Amino acid sequence: MTKSKFVIDKLARLFEQGLISYKDLSSEIFNILRSKRDEIVFKMKLTSKEETDILTKRIEKLEKIIKNFEKKNIKNKTIKVKKS
């Protein structure tokens, strides 16, 4: 019950602060969920905080590289024409 109350309290604070746009609301919800996920991982003592931070940064860097690569592939796509 306390876990659901925590999430409801966070959402209530968001509405009180006046975050109306969908994008702001969704980003705040994702941030809340990420922080709860990190708390659970730290409580389970799977990895240290430093290791988790390093891995998170590496994943973010790889995601940026993939996005840039996908953008370049879309721009450089050529159309093949059948020769008669």
C-alpha positions as CSV (number, residue, x, y, z in Angstrom):
1,M,0.0,0.0,0.0
2,T,2.8,2.4,0.8
3,K,4.4,1.9,-2.6
4,S,1.2,2.8,-4.5
5,K,0.7,5.7,-2.1
6,F,4.2,7.0,-3.0
7,V,3.4,7.0,-6.7
8,I,0.0,8.6,-6.2
9,D,1.6,11.3,-4.0
10,K,4.2,12.0,-6.7
11,L,1.5,12.3,-9.4
12,A,-0.6,14.6,-7.1
13,R,2.5,16.9,-6.7
14,L,2.9,17.0,-10.5
15,F,-0.7,18.2,-10.9
16,E,-0.3,20.8,-8.1
17,Q,2.8,22.2,-9.8
18,G,0.8,22.7,-13.0
19,L,2.6,20.3,-15.3
20,I,-0.2,20.1,-17.9
21,S,1.5,19.1,-21.1
22,Y,1.6,15.5,-22.0
23,K,5.4,15.5,-22.7
24,D,6.3,17.0,-19.3
25,L,4.0,14.6,-17.5
26,S,5.3,11.5,-19.3
27,S,8.9,12.5,-18.7
28,E,8.2,13.0,-15.0
29,I,6.5,9.6,-14.7
30,F,9.5,7.9,-16.4
31,N,11.9,9.7,-14.0
32,I,9.9,8.5,-11.0
33,L,9.8,4.9,-12.4
34,R,13.6,5.0,-13.1
35,S,14.4,6.2,-9.6
36,K,12.2,3.4,-8.1
37,R,14.0,0.9,-10.3
38,D,17.4,2.1,-9.2
39,E,16.3,1.9,-5.6
40,I,15.3,-1.7,-6.0
41,V,18.6,-2.6,-7.8
42,F,20.6,-0.9,-5.0
43,K,18.6,-2.7,-2.3
44,M,19.3,-6.0,-4.0
45,K,23.0,-5.1,-4.1
46,L,23.4,-6.4,-7.6
47,T,25.9,-3.8,-8.5
48,S,27.5,-0.8,-6.9
49,K,26.2,2.7,-7.6
50,E,29.4,3.6,-9.5
51,E,29.1,0.5,-11.8
52,T,25.4,1.2,-12.5
53,D,26.2,4.8,-13.3
54,I,29.0,3.8,-15.7
55,L,26.8,1.2,-17.4
56,T,24.0,3.7,-17.7
57,K,26.3,6.3,-19.4
58,R,27.6,3.6,-21.8
59,I,24.0,2.6,-22.8
60,E,23.0,6.3,-23.4
61,K,26.1,6.8,-25.5
62,L,25.3,3.7,-27.6
63,E,21.7,4.8,-28.0
64,K,22.9,8.1,-29.4
65,I,25.2,6.4,-31.8
66,I,22.4,4.1,-33.0
67,K,20.1,7.1,-33.6
68,N,22.8,8.9,-35.6
69,F,23.5,5.9,-37.6
70,E,19.8,5.4,-38.4
71,K,19.5,9.0,-39.5
72,K,22.5,8.7,-41.8
73,N,21.1,5.5,-43.3
74,I,17.7,7.2,-44.1
75,K,19.5,10.1,-45.8
76,N,21.9,8.0,-47.8
77,K,19.4,5.5,-49.0
78,T,19.5,5.2,-52.8
79,I,16.8,4.0,-55.1
80,K,17.8,1.2,-57.6
81,V,16.3,1.5,-61.0
82,K,15.7,-1.5,-63.2
83,K,17.6,-1.5,-66.5
84,S,15.8,-2.5,-69.6
